[in-house]
């Protein structure tokens, strides 16, 4: 039981490049979330999903896309990277707990 | 809209002294309240939660938190601080009326325990 696994841990992108941040959980949780963490700003919700095939926007969805084809996986896609997307990204999942389980994070720098 | 306020960017406390990290919230209905801790270059780890029942909840690593409905507060406490408690602490709130409920996090409070 690995919990929530995020890959990669670090990435440097050039402006305009695209990439996918991977998130997988093995706890059979229905709810999954993507957050970004910026200094002094706490965590902002980008997208969330309440189950396979169902996704919705959070507070800061612009510039991102998600999909949820399986219960386990919830990838986050950046199509045209911008410096404003430099951040630490966290994936989380929730069952009926109701506490969230977080991945280790992906530190993304856009230059 | 629900919100969480952590009024202190940083809290400094001497090792062995009691510590308090403050949190107030605003939410419709009965809240679910959480504290998470984040160590450098790590994800957030769940510490404790309040859903219902006793206003004093106990969590991991000797931490506890007191729910005060009239003051809409959920302060994190520990009787005797350790240097290893130094980390970033987040308070979070979620509406408790069932189904999907958004979780809102505070901006975090850095706890520095001085040897």
Interface residues (C-beta under 8 A of the other chain):
Chain A: X4 X31 X33 X35 X40 X41 X42 X43 X45 X48 X50 X58 X90 X92 X94 X97 X98 X99 X100 X101 X102 X103 X104 X105
Chain B: X4 X9 X32 X34 X36 X41 X42 X43 X44 X45 X46 X49 X51 X90 X94 X100 X101 X102 X103 X105 X106 X107 X108
